[in-house]
Amino acid sequence: MKAFVIHEPSQTSTDNDDDDDCTMGNPLDNGKLITDVPIPTIPSPTYALIQILRAGICNTDLEILQGYMGFTGTLGHEFVGNVVALHDDVSSDVREKWMGKRVCGDINLGCCNNSITQNDNTTTSAANNFNYCGVCNDSLGYNSNHSQMSRNHCPNRTVLGILNQDGTFCEYMLLPIRNLHHVPANVPDEIAVFAEPLAAACRVVEQGLVHFRYDDNAAGSATRGGDRVAILGDGKLGLCVAEILGREYLRCCLNKGGDCIKKTPPPPILFGKHKHKLDLVKESGVQTHLVSSCYGDEKQEQISPNHMNQYDVVIDATGNPNGLSLSMSLCRPMGKLVLKSTCASGVKGFHSAPIVIDELMVVGSRCGPIDVALDLLEDNSTEASENDGIPPLRMEKYITRTFPLSEVREALEFAALKSTMKVQLVMTGG
C-alpha cells in the first residue's frame, strides 16, 4: 500500500509569523511517499483494519515535519474510513456492529485500548489481565468523572500520527475498536474528516472552561452575567473554536428570553489577521475583529484599553508562539487562559511573571469528544437549525483543495500557504 512516512525527525524548527502557517523547506524532505508498505496485520481482537477514504492535513502535521514530538512513522490523524477487516476471534456482535461500517476515531491509544468497550461484551481474557495504569484504571472503573482522563492522558499512550503510532496518510491503518465512532449516513466523507478538529474545539465546552450564563438558583434562571470570551487566531483550529463557541453562546443566551437577556454577556470575539477568514464565521454567533484592533498604537506595542484585561476567558489558537503574550494581556486578573496551540518552536523571551501577578488560570485543551462532533455534523440540515435558531454548521466552506495520496508532498506544500484553509487527501485511486 501507499503511505507517507517520516523516517527521521527534522532537526529544523521554524518560527511561525502567522496563524496556522508554516514555512516549509527542508523538513518536508524527511517524509517520503512509499508505495510498497505492507498492509498492517490485525494483532488482536481489540483492533480493526480501516481503509482510509479521506484524511485532513492540519497545522500539527506541518509542525511534526519541522520536528515537533520527534515523530517517525506514517503522518496524519484526521480521517474517515471503512472497517474492512476484524480479527478472526471477535464475537459475532462486534462483527455485525463494525464490519463494513464507515468510521472516524479517537487519536489517543491508551492502556484501556487493549479492551473493547464494556457494552460490546467482547473483552478478551488477555485484556482482562492487562496491567492498566492508574489513569486507565479510573476510567475502566466506570467513574464518569475520569473517562476523559483515559481518553487523553494515559501516560503509556501512543497518538495517531503524532507519537509512536502510524497515522492516516496511507491506504490502510489499524485502530482499536474502542476508538471507533460510526459516521452518520447523511454526513459525506469530506465533512466527516472535520470530526477530529471540531472535537478539539468542543473540548473547551466539555472542560467547562466557558460559561455564557450562570444559573445559580432553583428556577434555573440566570442570576449573573456569563463569561466575556476572546479567541485568538483565525487559522483552522481557531475558526473551529469560533464555530463551536458561537453556537454555544446562541444556545445558552438568545433562546432563553426574559431576565436572561439582561444578564447576557457580549458574544465571543474572534481576533484574526485575515478579513476573508473572519468572514467565514460571521453567521456562527461570534463577533470578529482584526487583531490589530487589540493595540492602541500603529507599531502594535501597546494594548488598547478597550481590550486590556477585558476578557474572562482567552483562548489562544494562533499556532504562533508569540500569541501567548497577547493572550495574557487580554485576560483579566484571575481569568482563564486556554492554550490550544502546539508549536515546534518555543516562545522566545517568554516571562511568566504576568501569570503569577494576575493569578491567571492557565489550562491546556487538547482532544475532544468525536461523538459530539459527529452529532453536530449530522444535525446540519437547514430544517433542523431553523427549529432552534442555531445556524447550520457548513464545514465544506473550509476545504480549499483536495489531492490524491500520490500527490501528498504537493498537498503538504499547499497546506502551508498562508491563503490555504483545509487540504484533504483522497485515498481511493490515489
Salt bridges, closest charged atoms under 4 A:
ASP15 OD2 - LYS348 NZ 3.14
ASP17 OD1 - LYS418 NZ 3.93
ASP18 OD2 - HIS274 NE2 3.41
ASP29 OD1 - ARG409 NH2 2.75
ASP61 OD1 - HIS77 ND1 3.44
GLU78 OE1 - LYS422 NZ 2.89
ASP89 OD2 - HIS87 ND1 3.74
ASP106 OD2 - HIS181 NE2 2.95
ASP120 OD1 - LYS97 NZ 3.31
ASP138 OD2 - HIS146 ND1 3.29
GLU171 OE2 - LYS2 NZ 3.98
ASP189 OD1 - ARG102 NH1 2.83
GLU196 OE1 - HIS77 NE2 3.75
GLU206 OE1 - ARG151 NH2 2.68
GLU206 OE1 - ARG203 NH1 2.82
ASP215 OD2 - ARG213 NH1 2.79
ASP216 OD2 - ARG224 NE 2.52
ASP234 OD1 - HIS274 ND1 3.20
GLU243 OE1 - ARG247 NH1 2.51
GLU243 OE2 - LYS397 NZ 3.11
GLU248 OE2 - ARG251 NH2 2.56
ASP259 OD1 - LYS262 NZ 3.91
ASP259 OD2 - LYS263 NZ 2.39
ASP279 OD2 - LYS275 NZ 3.00
ASP312 OD2 - ARG228 NE 3.02
ASP312 OD1 - ARG332 NE 2.53
GLU413 OE2 - ARG409 NE 3.63
